[in-house]
Amino acid sequence: MTLERFPSGDILSPSDISQLGRHGYVVGKKIANSWAPFIHDIVFRGLDLPWGQVRLELDDMGEFMKLVHHPEFFGAAITMPNKVAILPYLDEMTDECRDIGACNTVYFRQDQGRQILCGANTDAVGIRDAFYRNINPSERTFHNRPALVIGGGGAARSAVYALRKWMNVTTIYLVNRDKSEVNTLLEDFSNRGYGHDLLHVETVSQALDLHAPGAIISCIPDFEPQATEEIAVRRIIERFLSMEAKGFVLEMCYNPTPFTKLASIVKQKGWSLILGTEALIWQGLEQDRLWTGRSIDEHLVQQVQAGISQKVAQREAKTDRNEST
């Protein structure tokens, strides 16, 4: 496994962990460009905490657990493909983590001198706040309308939970290239009491008979469809986006750029776009509250927003330059 300290970029070996001060991890695959350590660095500095987050390229949760008991470890962000794999290692879970069936945050709770390893899911909070903090009450036309979730993994589970728990939608359409993944999601949510009014949309013709969604949440990577199933998913998405009634799309993918192919299609079709960096901000701030046990004041929130806005502007300028050449 390879460790990368942020922001210095030093490459560390596992034996070097002992040299770190108070530290946490972002754990997953293809995380070299993750913006999460950038957010947490702003917060830790703002709270005057000499803490840092290390990128850990790893998909073996047994190996990760060897690092959890380090005396300076404070917690971790869990990313793909580990959000379900981490569950058996947790001592307890928050209600959201248990109901979603996926964990993106581990932190400690003290119980009579014993450290309890807890799992939370702040992705759902990030999704909810990405909508409610970016859309005025008079514009929340996604209320009492269907919604669409694209994908079937941990982020899609968080999206379904947020829509059903907090966002006042009706039927939730599910579109994904892997039918078995959707079937598992449907079964799990039914067992947990959130399975009502979930509809797997598998063809364009099926989509034609449905009402337009008011909120769409895309939880898939940014790549051009190649396989037959991927092409079918893109066509279904474009069919929904072509419907007369428009709404809001949260494009969760921001890595390596929030300006994805789907984001471009969304704007061409006349929908309002919410970048995935918005969900990243709000779920990250919730993680910091869990790790530090402290509140995050509005001034610090604004610092995080300003930092991310600057990075987004830089990526947008780079995208524009690439498109013009």
Phi and psi in degrees as a GROMACS rama.xvg file:
@    title "Ramachandran Plot"
@    xaxis  label "Phi"
@    yaxis  label "Psi"
@TYPE xy
-117.495  133.061  THR-2
-110.235  140.541  LEU-3
-131.724  119.837  GLU-4
-77.0151  140.111  ARG-5
-112.84  138.082  PHE-6
-98.9991  2.45109  PRO-7
-68.1574  -28.6712  SER-8
84.2012  7.74702  GLY-9
-63.4552  139.026  ASP-10
-91.0926  127.624  ILE-11
-116.528  147.611  LEU-12
-93.7027  163.14  SER-13
-54.1712  -34.5656  PRO-14
-68.1459  -20.1174  SER-15
-77.5826  -10.8227  ASP-16
-58.1939  -32.9759  ILE-17
-62.2482  -18.8606  SER-18
-85.1789  -11.1234  GLN-19
-75.6569  151.925  LEU-20
-83.4329  -146.942  GLY-21
-62.3754  122.967  ARG-22
-146.354  156.115  HIS-23
-135.139  -174.327  GLY-24
-135.124  156.76  TYR-25
-112.564  120.857  VAL-26
-116.421  121.67  VAL-27
172.058  -163.657  GLY-28
-114.346  148.806  LYS-29
56.2629  50.4593  LYS-30
-111.5  12.434  ILE-31
-58.1054  -30.2282  ALA-32
-103.979  14.4239  ASN-33
-59.7205  136.602  SER-34
-90.4196  -4.8836  TRP-35
-58.3914  -46.5475  ALA-36
-60.7107  -29.479  PRO-37
-62.6364  -46.2928  PHE-38
-62.0917  -49.1156  ILE-39
-66.5094  -31.8047  HIS-40
-63.0951  -41.136  ASP-41
-61.0826  -44.9629  ILE-42
-66.6089  -46.6137  VAL-43
-61.4612  -40.3017  PHE-44
-64.8584  -42.0173  ARG-45
-64.5898  -29.8017  GLY-46
-91.862  4.59013  LEU-47
58.0551  43.6564  ASP-48
-110.383  126.664  LEU-49
-80.6319  57.1608  PRO-50
-107.282  163.644  TRP-51
-154.182  158.541  GLY-52
-115.863  137.214  GLN-53
-113.105  135.131  VAL-54
-76.4053  129.452  ARG-55
-125.389  104.667  LEU-56
-81.0186  100.241  GLU-57
-160.097  140.73  LEU-58
-129.379  25.7714  ASP-59
-118.417  102.769  ASP-60
-70.6613  -23.6791  MET-61
-63.3444  -42.1178  GLY-62
-65.7342  -40.7714  GLU-63
-60.5279  -38.2729  PHE-64
-63.9373  -21.4898  MET-65
-67.0762  -21.7886  LYS-66
-93.4737  -18.093  LEU-67
-65.2812  -29.7798  VAL-68
-90.0256  6.53459  HIS-69
-62.2312  135.064  HIS-70
-62.4571  -20.1005  PRO-71
-99.369  4.22027  GLU-72
-78.9252  131  PHE-73
-110.85  -17.388  PHE-74
153.652  -178.618  GLY-75
-152.683  152.452  ALA-76
-94.9634  128.568  ALA-77
-106.109  121.37  ILE-78
-118.35  179.968  THR-79
-56.1976  137.899  MET-80
-105.167  36.2019  PRO-81
-105.16  0.101017  ASN-82
-67.4511  -27.2653  LYS-83
-95.8582  -36.3089  VAL-84
-62.8442  -25.5466  ALA-85
-75.6791  -20.1927  ILE-86
-55.4293  -45.1251  LEU-87
-63.9005  -15.5974  PRO-88
-91.9651  -5.5031  TYR-89
-84.8425  145.649  LEU-90
-79.9362  -35.758  ASP-91
-155.234  162.726  GLU-92
-130.711  149.303  MET-93
-70.0459  166.002  THR-94
-59.2207  -42.7284  ASP-95
-62.5704  -44.1146  GLU-96
-61.1704  -44.9443  CYS-97
-66.4234  -45.4675  ARG-98
-70.8666  -34.9388  ASP-99
-75.7059  -34.0366  ILE-100
79.5686  25.8619  GLY-101
-152.705  144.696  ALA-102
-122.037  130.891  CYS-103
-118.897  2.52067  ASN-104
-145.643  130.004  THR-105
-118.285  140.752  VAL-106
-151.831  170.043  TYR-107
-106.093  144.791  PHE-108
-124.521  135.821  ARG-109
-87.439  134.98  GLN-110
-139.33  99.4086  ASP-111
53.2626  47.4089  GLN-112
83.2346  -3.28254  GLY-113
-105.078  138.373  ARG-114
-86.4366  122.942  GLN-115
-102.132  122.438  ILE-116
-82.7975  113.832  LEU-117
-107.797  148.006  CYS-118
-114.693  136.967  GLY-119
-131.088  165.602  ALA-120
-127.225  99.8595  ASN-121
-91.6587  -6.25337  THR-122
-57.734  -41.6774  ASP-123
-62.49  -40.1207  ALA-124
-63.8379  -42.9939  VAL-125
-61.4168  -41.4053  GLY-126
-64.971  -48.6149  ILE-127
-57.1087  -49.7011  ARG-128
-72.1022  -27.4052  ASP-129
-59.9761  -36.0678  ALA-130
-78.1008  -53.529  PHE-131
-73.0895  -24.7356  TYR-132
-89.6848  -6.10336  ARG-133
-117.494  -2.24921  ASN-134
-127.766  124.056  ILE-135
-63.6361  150.483  ASN-136
-52.7381  -37.9791  PRO-137
-69.7593  -16.2163  SER-138
-101.938  2.90165  GLU-139
-80.3823  62.8015  ARG-140
-74.1556  -4.14427  THR-141
-76.4  -13.893  PHE-142
-62.861  138.047  HIS-143
60.6272  28.3847  ASN-144
-129.287  162.777  ARG-145
-64.5813  163.386  PRO-146
-131.658  163.085  ALA-147
-129.558  131.14  LEU-148
-116.647  127.73  VAL-149
-106.032  118.614  ILE-150
122.618  175.169  GLY-151
-145.76  6.8481  GLY-152
-89.9865  -156.913  GLY-153
-62.0984  -41.1684  GLY-154
-66.0088  -37.5317  ALA-155
-65.0209  -39.0477  ALA-156
-61.0413  -42.1097  ARG-157
-63.908  -37.5915  SER-158
-64.6866  -45.4574  ALA-159
-60.2277  -43.6302  VAL-160
-61.764  -47.4577  TYR-161
-61.8843  -42.8143  ALA-162
-63.041  -44.3311  LEU-163
-75.7088  -37.5828  ARG-164
-78.9387  -40.2832  LYS-165
-126.446  -16.1094  TRP-166
-109.153  7.73474  MET-167
56.4419  46.6644  ASN-168
-103.269  169.144  VAL-169
-97.8181  -115.517  THR-170
-67.5485  140.837  THR-171
-109.445  114.555  ILE-172
-81.2843  140.895  TYR-173
-118.67  127.184  LEU-174
-127.682  125.421  VAL-175
-158.926  149.822  ASN-176
-73.1248  -23.745  ARG-177
-106.821  105.526  ASP-178
-64.2083  -38.9572  LYS-179
-63.8119  -34.6009  SER-180
-64.5948  -41.3578  GLU-181
-66.0372  -41.8656  VAL-182
-59.8686  -40.5256  ASN-183
-65.3133  -42.6101  THR-184
-59.9613  -46.1316  LEU-185
-61.176  -43.5985  LEU-186
-65.2592  -44.966  GLU-187
-63.1026  -44.3876  ASP-188
-70.1246  -32.4506  PHE-189
-64.0336  -41.7412  SER-190
-66.6055  -25.437  ASN-191
-99.1427  3.60033  ARG-192
88.6452  11.2558  GLY-193
-118.859  21.7418  TYR-194
-92.0239  -2.23376  GLY-195
-74.3075  143.753  HIS-196
57.6824  39.5807  ASP-197
-106.303  129.756  LEU-198
-130.304  120.229  LEU-199
-81.4373  117.137  HIS-200
-98.4923  116.334  VAL-201
-109.534  -15.4303  GLU-202
-140.511  159.636  THR-203
-63.3903  -40.8109  VAL-204
-62.1392  -35.523  SER-205
-65.4212  -41.2098  GLN-206
-63.1888  -33.0955  ALA-207
-59.5404  -28.2882  LEU-208
-91.6926  6.14209  ASP-209
-108.056  154.97  LEU-210
-72.6733  151.338  HIS-211
-67.9796  137.03  ALA-212
-73.4914  152.557  PRO-213
-97.2591  -21.9963  GLY-214
-133.168  132.034  ALA-215
-123.704  133.076  ILE-216
-123.985  115.61  ILE-217
-97.9813  123.54  SER-218
-123.06  38.1752  CYS-219
-122.756  157.078  ILE-220
-66.6268  165.12  PRO-221
-92.5362  98.4821  ASP-222
-151.203  153.52  PHE-223
-71.2436  132.309  GLU-224
-62.5917  136.516  PRO-225
-119.876  -55.1909  GLN-226
-69.4914  160.475  ALA-227
-56.8221  -43.1704  THR-228
-65.1465  -36.7222  GLU-229
-68.8803  -39.9504  GLU-230
-64.444  -39.7915  ILE-231
-62.449  -41.5047  ALA-232
-62.0067  -44.9875  VAL-233
-61.1553  -41.5109  ARG-234
-65.5273  -38.5276  ARG-235
-64.7685  -44.0931  ILE-236
-59.5503  -46.5862  ILE-237
-64.3745  -31.4573  GLU-238
-65.464  -46.0003  ARG-239
-62.5534  -42.2172  PHE-240
-66.8571  -22.8054  LEU-241
-84.3593  -6.71346  SER-242
-65.8207  153.114  MET-243
-64.458  -44.9341  GLU-244
-74.8886  127.769  ALA-245
-105.902  175.145  LYS-246
-164.71  -140.756  GLY-247
-122.892  139.225  PHE-248
-119.978  124.658  VAL-249
-99.4693  111.627  LEU-250
-93.3878  100.447  GLU-251
-67.2311  -25.8815  MET-252
-71.6561  125.142  CYS-253
-130.478  -4.41488  TYR-254
-113.484  119.92  ASN-255
-87.4689  -7.65186  PRO-256
-144.564  143.518  THR-257
-76.8177  -7.65712  PRO-258
-94.8468  75.393  PHE-259
-84.3832  171.775  THR-260
-61.534  -43.2653  LYS-261
-62.9381  -40.072  LEU-262
-58.1725  -39.3172  ALA-263
-64.3229  -42.3502  SER-264
-65.0556  -40.8373  ILE-265
-56.7838  -47.0993  VAL-266
-68.5804  -37.6476  LYS-267
-62.6287  -33.2996  GLN-268
-85.547  -0.647999  LYS-269
87.6479  16.7008  GLY-270
-90.8416  158.456  TRP-271
-86.5895  131.242  SER-272
-105.048  132.573  LEU-273
-113.477  121.1  ILE-274
-71.6186  150.311  LEU-275
-63.4563  -20.5917  GLY-276
-63.9585  -24.0092  THR-277
-66.8562  -46.863  GLU-278
-62.3996  -38.0028  ALA-279
-59.1658  -43.2784  LEU-280
-59.9608  -52.4721  ILE-281
-73.8926  -34.2734  TRP-282
-71.9432  -33.7266  GLN-283
-67.5105  -39.8415  GLY-284
-65.0437  -36.0295  LEU-285
-65.6449  -38.4742  GLU-286
-60.4648  -43.8257  GLN-287
-62.5202  -35.5131  ASP-288
-63.7199  -41.1572  ARG-289
-68.1185  -42.0998  LEU-290
-70.5745  -42.6988  TRP-291
-91.9248  -22.7899  THR-292
71.9281  16.7647  GLY-293
-121.317  156.641  ARG-294
-81.5425  157.085  SER-295
-112.657  112.75  ILE-296
-77.1737  168.298  ASP-297
-63.8652  -34.5201  GLU-298
-61.3898  -42.151  HIS-299
-69.7103  -37.8181  LEU-300
-57.635  -45.1712  VAL-301
-63.8692  -34.4506  GLN-302
-64.0063  -42.9029  GLN-303
-63.7419  -45.3397  VAL-304
-60.7064  -42.2431  GLN-305
-64.7701  -41.0073  ALA-306
-63.3752  -43.9135  GLY-307
-69.3943  -38.7951  ILE-308
-59.5067  -38.8251  SER-309
-65.6954  -43.0122  GLN-310
-65.7379  -39.9068  LYS-311
-62.0293  -43.9622  VAL-312
-61.4217  -38.4468  ALA-313
-65.1436  -43.0908  GLN-314
-66.4858  -37.3818  ARG-315
-64.9204  -42.3163  GLU-316
-63.3528  -39.8306  ALA-317
-66.0553  -40.9992  LYS-318
-62.1425  -43.6804  THR-319
-61.7695  -40.2798  ASP-320
-64.6187  -42.1295  ARG-321
-65.363  -37.8158  ASN-322
-71.6239  -25.5121  GLU-323
-85.4602  -11.3003  SER-324
